[in-house]
Amino acid sequence: MKFVLWGTYCPDALERRTPFREEHLEGLRRQKESGVLITLGPTETSSHVFGIYEAEDQAQVEELVRNDIYWRQGIWTEVAVYPWIQAF
């Protein structure tokens, strides 16, 4: 199944993320290599995060979010995961 992730960053995310950025990116690399992460990144203003996952179920994606250093350190302030039907 495919899932869309949509969330928000804290107001000072660009500064606050610095000490955690490498750990965050390494986790995303592992997810990408395993095939669960299709794409993920910030909006141009770094106010929101968007991602697409392919996973067994929604709980798997939500667990990946909960374990991400950006979530644990409050860089991501809200994240929602939605089942997604790819039309094209």
C-alpha positions as a Python dict, from the first residue, in 0.01 Angstrom:
ca = {
    (1, 'M'): (0, 0, 0),
    (2, 'K'): (107, 358, -58),
    (3, 'F'): (86, 632, 201),
    (4, 'V'): (122, 1009, 199),
    (5, 'L'): (290, 1185, 489),
    (6, 'W'): (215, 1553, 553),
    (7, 'G'): (343, 1751, 846),
    (8, 'T'): (483, 2073, 984),
    (9, 'Y'): (821, 2193, 1102),
    (10, 'C'): (890, 2403, 1408),
    (11, 'P'): (940, 2775, 1329),
    (12, 'D'): (1321, 2763, 1370),
    (13, 'A'): (1367, 2425, 1202),
    (14, 'L'): (1666, 2521, 987),
    (15, 'E'): (1869, 2608, 1296),
    (16, 'R'): (1732, 2341, 1531),
    (17, 'R'): (1781, 2053, 1289),
    (18, 'T'): (2156, 2106, 1245),
    (19, 'P'): (2283, 1870, 1518),
    (20, 'F'): (2038, 1597, 1411),
    (21, 'R'): (2051, 1630, 1032),
    (22, 'E'): (2301, 1351, 956),
    (23, 'E'): (2114, 1099, 1173),
    (24, 'H'): (1787, 1201, 1004),
    (25, 'L'): (1932, 1168, 653),
    (26, 'E'): (2094, 833, 732),
    (27, 'G'): (1759, 698, 852),
    (28, 'L'): (1595, 818, 531),
    (29, 'R'): (1872, 650, 326),
    (30, 'R'): (1802, 320, 501),
    (31, 'Q'): (1429, 356, 439),
    (32, 'K'): (1493, 435, 72),
    (33, 'E'): (1728, 138, 30),
    (34, 'S'): (1472, -96, 188),
    (35, 'G'): (1208, 29, -57),
    (36, 'V'): (965, 168, 201),
    (37, 'L'): (1042, 536, 133),
    (38, 'I'): (963, 667, -214),
    (39, 'T'): (1038, 1036, -149),
    (40, 'L'): (1040, 1286, 138),
    (41, 'G'): (1134, 1648, 177),
    (42, 'P'): (1040, 1996, 291),
    (43, 'T'): (837, 2255, 111),
    (44, 'E'): (1038, 2546, -29),
    (45, 'T'): (967, 2752, 283),
    (46, 'S'): (1066, 2463, 515),
    (47, 'S'): (732, 2500, 690),
    (48, 'H'): (593, 2160, 588),
    (49, 'V'): (722, 1812, 516),
    (50, 'F'): (577, 1583, 249),
    (51, 'G'): (653, 1218, 182),
    (52, 'I'): (535, 911, -3),
    (53, 'Y'): (584, 564, 141),
    (54, 'E'): (510, 212, 25),
    (55, 'A'): (457, -8, 327),
    (56, 'E'): (266, -308, 458),
    (57, 'D'): (35, -85, 661),
    (58, 'Q'): (-9, 262, 808),
    (59, 'A'): (129, 154, 1144),
    (60, 'Q'): (467, 80, 983),
    (61, 'V'): (492, 434, 845),
    (62, 'E'): (378, 589, 1173),
    (63, 'E'): (644, 391, 1358),
    (64, 'L'): (912, 519, 1119),
    (65, 'V'): (797, 874, 1195),
    (66, 'R'): (798, 819, 1573),
    (67, 'N'): (1153, 682, 1551),
    (68, 'D'): (1285, 968, 1336),
    (69, 'I'): (1517, 1205, 1523),
    (70, 'Y'): (1328, 1505, 1379),
    (71, 'W'): (1010, 1385, 1549),
    (72, 'R'): (1183, 1294, 1875),
    (73, 'Q'): (1356, 1635, 1892),
    (74, 'G'): (1048, 1842, 1799),
    (75, 'I'): (1174, 1950, 1456),
    (76, 'W'): (859, 1800, 1306),
    (77, 'T'): (571, 1937, 1513),
    (78, 'E'): (278, 1754, 1353),
    (79, 'V'): (274, 1461, 1114),
    (80, 'A'): (-24, 1282, 961),
    (81, 'V'): (-12, 968, 747),
    (82, 'Y'): (-288, 891, 498),
    (83, 'P'): (-350, 586, 278),
    (84, 'W'): (-306, 699, -82),
    (85, 'I'): (-444, 570, -410),
    (86, 'Q'): (-213, 652, -696),
    (87, 'A'): (-438, 728, -993),
    (88, 'F'): (-162, 796, -1247),
}
